[in-house]
Amino acid sequence: MARTMAKAPSAFAWLLMAFLALDLCAYQILSLLPLSGGQGFDLNRILLINSVLPRAAVALLSGAALGLSGALLQQVLRNPIADPSTLGISGGAQFTMTAATLFAPALMDTAREAVALVGGVAIVAIIMFLTWKRGLEPITVVLAGMVMSLIAMALSATLILANGEYMMSLLIWGSGSLTQQGWDHAQTIALTFALCLIAAFLMVRPLEILGLDDASARGLGINLLLLRLLALAVAVWLATTVTAEVGVIGFVGLAAPTFARLCGARTQREILVSAPLIGAAILWLTDGLVQLAAGGSAETVPTGAATALLGGPLLLYLLPRLRLAHHASTFAPPRPARRIGKPLAPLFAILFLVLGMVAVALLIGRGPDGWNLATGQLLHDLLPFRAPRIAAAAAAGAMLAAAGMILQRMTGNPLASPEVLGISAGAGVGLAAVLFTIPAPTMSARLIGAMIGVFAALIGLLSVARRQESNAERLLLGGLAAGAFCNALVNAAMITGDARAFQLLAWISGSTGQVTWTEASIAMTAAIVLLGPLPLTARWLEILPLGSSQARAVGLPLQTSRMTLTLFAAGLTAAASLIVGPLSFVGLVAPHMARLVGFSRAHHQLTAAILIGAGLMTGADWLSRVVSFPYQLPLGLFASLIGGPYLIWLLRRNR
């Protein structure tokens, strides 16, 4: 009886949502119906048949396909937060399509779905390789998927940025615009959905058994490897088909199965029936609201970007309900492999290596005649171009390393960093707010906006962490939620397509090619001001990893110390992200490298991490300048290609 009463409000809510979506669609249809019975040219009739009705069909079919894809992914991976967005499938498909549009445009005319499928399958294959030995742990799978998605997003943004307005339309389309000019897309999605639905129901009984543990499933005669591969193939085919036809539609695959369970669906058959229906209702309603907000004019926010705004709050809603207790020690803070008894000499050695890297970046480069060593007049001529970007990169690397060190010590989580936890994306929200509200914002205004965005994201994240102190994985999931929501807001701002959108694209890729002495001076000043007081917090950083109870026992002012460190981490992340973008992973890599060298005490590790971060970012800036001469790669992207594989290696390790 209680279960029936609990299901009734949810069913009523979905029925109300369906009626609302139907009303919006009916309003559009009635507004375009011809008022006369003439048989001549009727523009409204053409729009109705070739735009409004196909758009409604595509919304319904895409939502149903993503709902079914999410249900299959969650069942086969035993992961309640798996969907094409969190696993990076949509991001991989979008990247391969972006690359094909640029380098092999003929493929986009003849084999668009195949191109998208290659990207989705490649991402899934990498994730399976990384997580198979860890038993497909939910947090490991999702974190690997989100990392791959971030890297694919950075690569896509770089290609778009390098080709200017030629590729800007692809960015808008890739955000999930459902605008239609015929029935071709609807027919393609309908055919794929029908075939995949049949395949899913043919696998429904083995999928029910897959909900058991692996040993029990094998005991009942299930070929787990074959079943997982088949189910993953169906789910990836559905997701990549939708991406190929209408762009990236975020988090419908996560929401539909979740709400199906909240409505009372328990068996796999019930979920496979209800998830596509709920997914269709979600996307149909969202698209109707987007069109209603547009008021008949051009859309300001594509439907895919609007649905992505649901992803972060939904993940936060699911966070307390996830059963991850048996994985609570997955990411226990590792101890240093060795301890350095006299750290002064190694610190000076690292300092000399960093200075050597600065000298290499300043003196060695490539020109039309090949490699050269800049001295004399040549060095004097190149100094105004090389020195500011080197100084800015070194300052940004040092600040990100310090922020990562603070977050790892404060949360007791070795995977915590501004990039992994998504708080760097908060800088993008603050930057977008400044760009779209101030006509000609100064660097100081951008820095203040970015710091406010980072601070808000970090405060929200640490509030989640404080409620979930016993489970480090939940902090990472909270970071994924914050990053997803902030990235959705930034993407919604970028699709305007004007000069401000290009500024946001340049920020995402982390380009230092246009850095001047003014910006470099601000970065260095911020680094000096924010890094200078950090040695005074060494005692806090030494005690906080022990936990709240131990910190209180030794008299540590817990609230004061956490708030102070949060402010420092927010300021460091905001100042650095303005220079190198939200995706460099230096904040993750540098503290780990300092620990692996043997610096165990907080103040020694902090000093070493700052030096290593400065050296890594300086080296990445130099490589981004010389690897593809005469073209220059964005610094943030190049640094992410160094830090991303490190994070993937860290995920694959079995401690």
Residue, then its C-alpha position, 0 to 999 in steps of 0.5 A: m500500500a505504501r509503495t502504491m501511494a509513493k508511486a502515485p505522486s510520481a506517476f501524476a508528475w510525469l503525466l502532468m509533464a506529458f500533458l504540458a509538453l503536449d500543450l506546447c506542441a499543440y500550441q505550435i501546431l495550431s499557430l501554424l495551421p492555415l486559416s483558409g482552405g486555399q490550395g496555393f502556397d502556404l508557408n505555415r503549412i510548409l513549416l508545420i510539415n517540414s519543421v515543427l512536426p519533424r522537430a517534435a518527432v526528433a525530440l521524442l525519438s532522441g529522448a527515448a533513445l537516450g533513455l534506453s541507452g542510459a538504462l542499458l549502461q546503468q544495468v550492464l555496469r551496475n552503475p546508477i550514474a552511468d549515461p552517455s554524458t558521464l561516460g564520455i561517449s557523446g564527447g568522443a563522438q563529437f570530437t571525431m565528428t569535429a575532426a572529420t568535418l575539418f579533415a575529411p568532410a566527405l565522410m560527414d556526408t556519407a558516413r556521419e553515424a559511422v564517424a560518431l560510432v567510432g568516437g563512442v566505441a573508442i571512449v568505451a574501449i579506453i574506459m573498459f581497459l582502465t577499469w576492468k581490473r578494478g571490477l568496473e567500480p562505479i566511481t572509477v568508471v565515471l571518473a575515467g569517463m569524465v576525464m576522457s570527456l574533458i580531454a575530448m572537449a578540449l580537443s574539439a574546442t581547439l579545432i574549432l578555435a583554430n578554424g574560426e567562424y568556419m567551425m563556429s556553426l559546428l559548436i552551436w550544432g554540437s550543443g544539441s539543436l533540434t531544429q529540423q528541415g525535414w524528416d531525414h534525422a527522425q527516420t534515421i533515429a527511429l530505425t536505430f531505436a527500433l532495432c536497438l529496442i528489439a535487441a534490448f528486449l531479447m537480452v532482458r532476461p540475461l540483463e536481469i541476472l546481470g544485476l547479481d554478482d559475477a559469480s552468481a551470474r556465471g553459475l546460471g550460465i551467463n557469458l558475462l563478457l559477451l553480454r556486456l559487450l553486446a549491451l554496451a554496443v547497443a547503448v553506444w550505437l543509440a547514443t552516437t546516433v543521436t549525437a550524429e543527428v542532433g548533437v550532444i544531448g546531456f544527462v537525459g540518459l541519466a535522468a530517465p532510468t533514475f526517474a523510472r526507478l523513483c516511479g516504481a519500476r523495479t524489474q529490468r523489463e519495467i525499466l526498459v519500457s519506462a525509461p524511453l518513455i520518460g526520456a522522450a517526455i523530458l526532452w520533448l518538454t525541454d524542447g517545448l520550453v526552449q521554443l516558448a522562451a525563444g518566442g518565435s525568434a532564433e533560439t538563444v540556448p539549444t535544447g542540448a545545452a538546456t538539458a545539460l543544466l539538469g545534470g549537475p543538480l541531478l547528480l547532487y540529488l543522487l549523491p546521498r543515495l548512492r551505495l558506495a560504502h564498499h568502495a570507501s577505501t578505493f582512493a585512500p591517501p597513499r603514503p610516500a614511497r620514500r622519505i627524504g631526510k634532508p630536503l634542502a638539497p633536493l629542493f635546490a636541485i628542483l629549483f635549478l631544473v626549473l630555472g634550466m627549463v625557463a632558460v630553454a624556453l627563453l633561448i631555444g626555439r624554431g624558426p623558418d630555418g629550423w632550430n636556433l639559439a636566441t642570443g644577442q639581438l635575436l634574443h632582444d627581439l624575441l624577449p617581448f614575445r617569449a618572456p611574458r608567456i613564460a612568466a605567466a605560464a610559470a606563475a599559473g603552474a605554481m598557483l595550480a600546484a599549490a591549489g591542488m596541494i591544499l585540496q588534497r591535504m584538506t580533503g584527504n583525497p589524492l585525486a582532488s585538484p581544481e581540474v578533477l573536482g570541476i572548480s576550475a569550471g567555476a572560473g568560466v562561469g564567473l568569466a562569462a558573467v563578466l564578459f556578458t555584463i561589462p562591455a570592455p572588462t579589464m583583466s582585474a574585472r575578469l580576475i574578480g569574476a573568475m574568483i567569485g565563480v571558483f569560490a561559489a563552486l568550491i564552497g558548494l563542493l566542500s559542503v558536500a564533502r563535509r557531509q560525506e567525510s567518511n567516503a572520498e568518492r562522494l567528493l569526486l562525484g560532487g566535483l563531477a556535478a559541479g563541473a557538469f553544471c558549470n560547463a553547461l553554463v559556459n557552453a550556453a554562453m558560448i553558443t551566441g557565436d559572437a566575439r565573447a564566445f571566441q574569448l570563452l573558447a580561447w579560455i577553455s583551450g588555455s592559449t598564452g599566445q596573446v599574453t602581454w606583460t600586463e597580464a603576466s604582471i597580474a599573474m605574477t603579482a597574484a602568485i606572490v600575494l597568494l603563495g606568500p602566506l601559505p607557509l603559515t598554514a603548514r601546520w593546518l595542512e599537516i593535521l587536516p588529512l588526519g580527519s576532523s576528530q583528530a584535528r579537534a583533539v589537537g586544538l585546530p580551529l577547524q572552521t577557520s582553517r578550512m575557510t582560510l584554505t578555501l579562500f586561498a584555493a579559490g584565489l589561486t585557481a581563479a588566477a591560474s585558470l584565467i591564464v591556462g584554462p580549466l583543464s591542465f591537470v597540473g594541480l593534480v600532477a605536481p603534488h603527486m610528483a612531490r610526494l613520489v620524490g619523497f617530500s612528506r612534510a606539508h611545507h616541504q611538499l608544498t614548496a616542491a609542488i610549487l616548483i614542479g608546477a612552475g616547471l611543468m607549465t613552463g615546459a608545456d608552454w615551450l613544447s606547445r610553441v615548438v612541436s607544430f611550428p609555425y602553428q602554436l598549440p594552446l597551452g592548456l590543451f598541451a598540459s592536459l595531454i600530459g596530465g590527463p594520461y597521468l590521471i588515467w594511469l593513477l586510476r588504473r593502478n591497484r594499490 
